[in-house]
Each structure stands twice: as C-alpha cells, then as structure tokens.
Amino acid sequence: MRTADNVEITNVFPVLPSMLIVEFDSGAEYRVIDISPYLSMPVFSPLNEPDFFRQAKVDPEVGTVIWPGDIDIAPETLYLDSVPLGDFTQRVGGVNRKEVAGKNTREKTAKII
C-alpha cells in the first residue's frame, strides 16, 4: 500500500465548488479531494470565491498545489485526505480513472465532470 511519503504532484484540476483532481507522479495516480473542510479557516477563505479557486496550479519548486497569496496545501495532506479517482467516480456514477489517464487529461476530465 502506498503512503504519502515522497509523493510528487504533477498536475491539478479544480472542480467547483471545492473539489480538486490531483495528478500524482506524472499520471501514475489520480486522486480527488474535497477541500470544503478547510474553507472555514481564515487562510483558505479566498478559495470560497469560484474564480479564485480555479486559479489552482502546481508549483514544481515546492511540489504542491498553490493559489495566489501564498495559499497552499501540503502534498502529504492532499494525498492522505483524498480518494482514488476511480473510487470517487464509482460513488457518483461517473467513469473510471482509466478514461481520464493519459495525454489531454484536462480535456478528458472536463468532459467527465
């Protein structure tokens, strides 16, 4: 079983209102996290604004998801508090993660969500 040690975040796809699809290890694993539990904390309050939330990106220097204003969430937290994309889509009647893996993931994910 994989742990959060040494995870590498390679891409992120914000899905409103408070979900992120996070790509780990260059597409080796996709996971979904609902960050709504964090949004009551003052540091994360700007993420309640949809346009701001959509500005999520990966900072390769720090290896995690960031937003403007020095807002970030530790990669270990993103891994441990998330579920595999396949598990998530099965619960909501979506498609499995194989359908979003590979090149053009952003386009494929947009079609799914």
C-alpha contacts under 8 A as a table, 3 or more apart, distances in Angstrom:
res1	aa1	res2	aa2	distance
3	T	80	L	7.97
4	A	7	V	5.76
4	A	75	P	7.86
4	A	76	E	5.08
4	A	77	T	7.99
4	A	79	Y	5.94
4	A	80	L	6.40
5	D	76	E	6.99
7	V	24	F	6.66
7	V	25	D	6.90
7	V	75	P	6.95
7	V	76	E	7.13
7	V	79	Y	7.76
8	E	24	F	5.46
8	E	25	D	5.14
8	E	26	S	7.94
8	E	63	G	6.33
8	E	64	T	7.85
8	E	75	P	7.59
9	I	12	V	7.79
9	I	22	V	6.96
9	I	23	E	5.86
9	I	24	F	4.50
9	I	25	D	6.14
9	I	26	S	7.61
9	I	58	V	7.09
9	I	63	G	5.97
9	I	64	T	5.94
9	I	65	V	7.63
9	I	75	P	7.02
10	T	22	V	7.85
10	T	23	E	5.60
10	T	24	F	5.62
10	T	25	D	6.12
10	T	26	S	5.45
10	T	27	G	7.64
10	T	58	V	6.76
10	T	60	P	7.70
10	T	63	G	7.91
11	N	22	V	6.04
11	N	23	E	4.93
11	N	24	F	7.22
11	N	26	S	7.76
11	N	57	K	7.18
11	N	58	V	5.97
12	V	20	L	6.64
12	V	21	I	5.75
12	V	22	V	4.56
12	V	23	E	5.97
12	V	56	A	7.06
12	V	57	K	6.06
12	V	58	V	6.53
12	V	65	V	7.06
13	F	20	L	5.65
13	F	21	I	5.01
13	F	22	V	6.41
13	F	56	A	7.57
13	F	106	R	6.99
14	P	18	S	7.61
14	P	19	M	6.11
14	P	20	L	4.57
14	P	21	I	6.38
14	P	53	F	7.14
14	P	54	R	5.62
14	P	56	A	6.53
15	V	18	S	6.54
15	V	19	M	4.96
15	V	20	L	5.60
15	V	21	I	7.20
15	V	54	R	7.74
15	V	113	I	7.61
16	L	19	M	5.87
16	L	50	P	6.97
16	L	53	F	7.89
16	L	54	R	7.83
17	P	48	N	7.97
17	P	50	P	6.85
18	S	34	D	5.71
18	S	35	I	5.55
18	S	36	S	5.58
18	S	48	N	7.83
18	S	53	F	7.70
19	M	32	V	6.85
19	M	33	I	5.61
19	M	34	D	4.44
19	M	35	I	6.11
19	M	36	S	7.76
20	L	32	V	5.66
20	L	33	I	5.36
20	L	34	D	6.55
20	L	35	I	7.58
21	I	30	Y	6.69
21	I	31	R	5.67
21	I	32	V	4.54
21	I	33	I	6.61
21	I	85	L	7.56
22	V	30	Y	5.65
22	V	31	R	5.31
22	V	32	V	6.22
22	V	33	I	7.73
22	V	78	L	7.94
23	E	26	S	6.68
23	E	27	G	5.69
23	E	28	A	7.62
23	E	29	E	6.00
23	E	30	Y	4.61
23	E	31	R	6.62
24	F	27	G	5.96
24	F	28	A	6.23
24	F	29	E	5.18
24	F	30	Y	6.07
24	F	31	R	7.77
25	D	28	A	5.32
25	D	29	E	6.64
26	S	29	E	7.78
27	G	30	Y	6.67
27	G	101	A	6.45
27	G	102	G	6.78
29	E	84	P	7.54
30	Y	84	P	6.07
30	Y	85	L	5.52
30	Y	97	R	7.28
31	R	79	Y	7.41
31	R	82	S	5.85
31	R	83	V	5.29
31	R	84	P	4.25
31	R	85	L	4.69
32	V	82	S	5.20
32	V	83	V	5.38
32	V	84	P	6.23
32	V	85	L	5.56
32	V	88	F	6.99
33	I	78	L	6.81
33	I	81	D	6.39
33	I	82	S	4.31
33	I	83	V	6.60
34	D	37	P	7.53
34	D	82	S	7.35
35	I	38	Y	5.52
35	I	39	L	6.84
36	S	39	L	5.18
36	S	40	S	7.78
37	P	40	S	6.75
38	Y	41	M	5.71
38	Y	44	F	6.48
39	L	42	P	7.52
39	L	44	F	5.21
39	L	45	S	5.39
39	L	47	L	6.82
39	L	48	N	6.69
40	S	44	F	7.09
40	S	45	S	6.39
41	M	44	F	5.56
41	M	45	S	6.32
42	P	45	S	5.14
43	V	46	P	7.53
43	V	71	I	7.10
44	F	47	L	5.66
44	F	48	N	7.80
44	F	71	I	6.99
45	S	48	N	5.68
46	P	49	E	5.86
46	P	52	F	6.73
46	P	53	F	7.58
47	L	50	P	6.94
47	L	52	F	5.88
47	L	53	F	4.71
48	N	52	F	7.69
48	N	53	F	6.82
49	E	52	F	5.34
49	E	53	F	6.09
50	P	53	F	4.99
50	P	54	R	6.21
51	D	54	R	5.31
51	D	55	Q	6.90
52	F	55	Q	5.40
52	F	56	A	7.86
52	F	67	W	7.74
53	F	56	A	6.10
53	F	67	W	7.57
55	Q	67	W	6.03
55	Q	68	P	7.54
56	A	65	V	6.39
56	A	66	I	5.70
56	A	67	W	5.10
57	K	65	V	5.48
57	K	66	I	5.58
57	K	67	W	6.68
58	V	63	G	6.80
58	V	64	T	5.57
58	V	65	V	4.52
58	V	66	I	6.00
59	D	62	V	5.72
59	D	63	G	5.63
59	D	64	T	5.82
59	D	65	V	6.32
59	D	66	I	6.42
60	P	63	G	4.71
60	P	64	T	7.07
63	G	75	P	6.96
64	T	72	D	7.05
64	T	73	I	6.76
64	T	74	A	6.17
64	T	75	P	5.14
65	V	72	D	5.78
65	V	73	I	6.26
65	V	74	A	7.73
65	V	75	P	7.39
66	I	70	D	7.04
66	I	71	I	5.65
66	I	72	D	4.37
66	I	73	I	7.03
67	W	70	D	6.46
67	W	71	I	5.13
67	W	72	D	6.32
68	P	71	I	6.31
73	I	77	T	6.78
73	I	78	L	6.78
74	A	77	T	5.24
74	A	78	L	6.38
75	P	78	L	4.98
75	P	79	Y	6.20
76	E	79	Y	5.12
76	E	80	L	6.03
77	T	80	L	5.15
77	T	81	D	5.74
78	L	81	D	5.54
78	L	82	S	6.01
79	Y	82	S	5.41
79	Y	83	V	7.89
80	L	83	V	8.00
83	V	87	D	6.65
83	V	88	F	6.52
84	P	87	D	5.35
84	P	88	F	6.40
85	L	88	F	5.04
85	L	89	T	6.08
85	L	96	N	7.27
85	L	97	R	5.65
86	G	89	T	5.30
86	G	90	Q	6.15
86	G	95	V	7.46
86	G	96	N	4.75
86	G	97	R	4.79
87	D	90	Q	5.29
87	D	91	R	6.44
87	D	96	N	7.92
88	F	91	R	5.24
88	F	92	V	6.56
89	T	92	V	5.16
89	T	93	G	5.78
89	T	94	G	4.41
89	T	95	V	5.77
89	T	96	N	6.17
89	T	97	R	7.75
90	Q	93	G	5.11
90	Q	94	G	5.79
90	Q	95	V	6.88
90	Q	96	N	6.90
91	R	94	G	7.61
94	G	112	I	7.20
95	V	99	E	6.79
95	V	112	I	7.28
96	N	99	E	5.96
96	N	100	V	7.71
97	R	100	V	5.31
97	R	101	A	6.32
98	K	101	A	5.16
99	E	108	K	7.54
100	V	105	T	5.61
100	V	108	K	5.51
100	V	109	T	5.82
101	A	105	T	6.15
102	G	105	T	6.07
104	N	107	E	5.48
104	N	108	K	6.36
105	T	108	K	5.03
105	T	109	T	5.82
106	R	109	T	5.16
106	R	110	A	6.11
107	E	110	A	5.16
107	E	111	K	6.43
108	K	111	K	5.22
108	K	112	I	6.44
109	T	112	I	5.08
109	T	113	I	6.17
110	A	113	I	5.46
